[in-house]
């Protein structure tokens, strides 16, 4: 493999060094994959999944046995009372918006206790009654509580901001475009307990994007009322062409369904057309595919560390999502890294990514994603906003081998920049 790179000697050295260091971590990931795979197989067998469940429905989609059975399986695996797992959800942002609009009413308060959420949610939350249809447009107030310097929830501030009108505490499991660590399920469980103490009647919502099947449990196993995510991330297993999911307590899922579909119809309608076969198979494959992405992230951390870059999580640290952050400290290296990932893609490898404005983001963003499904974060991709300290966020990878090739291609491009910029931190 190394003969295909311009800087084969140094890449081979870094790669082999990384492989030796990560071997125990790889075995641990494979063990967790086995655990999840057994649970999925057991759930499919107990549900009596048959060929007829893979058939599509049309029209209103009432009495869709395949959809109902699959959503019961998802709820079981996620430790939830009920779930929606549907093509009608456009994205993770759409799933989250359906939850927030379902839970909150005019005069209510939304508290994000893990700092500001993803940039794409800024328009959903809104900043005033401007007619956009945002939460603010409906008279719903919002406060994001900054984390402490140690990256923990600032419970003093949460207690100060919470009040009788606080209807929803929101937690973002993954780091998003920030440097803080992602929150593990155990930490989320502790957050849920404290939120209950502060406002017993408020719903606790968790944005679960990028986290499914990474740990042994999901946030709904530790008390979260509602979670949401995208099917073109972890739970779709690389086969889902679109869609999203919402899971949790029936009371809150029904409210989200009323917003997603219509009051009175809730989860009863919604034709699945030709999606179910991919959904059943993709969800079954999800633990394996997530395991491959995690192996790739661990390798990326180790090989970039060998090259002299700071990464988080480090290769030997616990993980709760598939995102790998690399601090590149220079816009040219960020662009070179993404160019390398794109060049190693099976789709649109000839395309050169360039920083550009993106809907919902405040800074130009460079995105590398030569994926079979547009924007699928479970396939190998890398992106980052063009702002200091110029961090690359890499995620996904349907196979471990592809991630290795992609990352080494990115490093090869970066080494070319080292020739022109000898001060760059590549030793």
Secondary structure as UniProt FT lines:
FT   HELIX           2..4
FT   TURN            6..7
FT   HELIX           8..46
FT   TURN            47..48
FT   HELIX           51..54
FT   TURN            59..60
FT   TURN            62..63
FT   HELIX           65..77
FT   TURN            78..79
FT   STRAND          82..86
FT   TURN            87..88
FT   HELIX           92..103
FT   TURN            106..107
FT   STRAND          109..112
FT   TURN            113..114
FT   HELIX           119..121
FT   HELIX           122..125
FT   HELIX           136..138
FT   STRAND          141..144
FT   TURN            149..150
FT   HELIX           155..161
FT   TURN            164..165
FT   STRAND          166..172
FT   HELIX           185..198
FT   TURN            200..201
FT   STRAND          203..207
FT   TURN            209..214
FT   HELIX           219..222
FT   STRAND          226..230
FT   TURN            231..233
FT   HELIX           234..236
FT   TURN            237..239
FT   STRAND          244..248
FT   HELIX           250..260
FT   TURN            263..267
FT   TURN            273..274
FT   HELIX           276..306
FT   TURN            307..308
FT   STRAND          310..312
FT   TURN            315..316
FT   STRAND          324..327
FT   HELIX           331..343
FT   TURN            349..350
FT   TURN            359..360
FT   STRAND          365..368
FT   TURN            374..375
FT   TURN            377..378
FT   STRAND          381..385
FT   TURN            388..389
FT   STRAND          391..395
FT   HELIX           400..420
FT   TURN            422..423
//
